[in-house]
Amino acid sequence: MHKPKALPKKKYWFHWYRQFNQQHYSVNLLLALPVSFAAGLSSGLVGVGGGILKVPLMVLLLGIPMDIAVGSSAFMVGLTAAGGFAGHLTAGHWDWKTSLMLEIAVLSVDKSGPEKPCPLIKRK
């Protein structure tokens, strides 16, 4: 296992220094904020999820470790979904019966899916 990079001794006000377990990294906010804004704007205009642009940008351009970038993207998706649900709930657009049927279907596949191998994966 490689040794984590040490944080620089001189700290700048526009760098966000983070440590998670054995991982040390810093994010240049002067670069991260405009890049994130551009990624969100372009993904919103095209109609794709922002994670398809933000995760590679976080890893390749900003130097954030892959597991933290993926977790951050999943957290952003959860916040967006919670906000959308709250909006539909307050507007009265939520049908709890349909949600219950979908939950039963998802949970039944969730328990049986991992037990069955995918036919496209060839075992060696």
Buried (B, 14 or more C-beta within 10 A) or exposed (E): EEEEEEBEEEEEEEBEEBEEEEEBBBBBBEBBEEBBEEBBEEBEEEEEBBBEBBBEBBBEEBEBBEEBBBEBBEEBEEEEEEEEEEEEEEEEEEEEEEEEEEEEEEEEEEEEEEEEEEEEEEEE
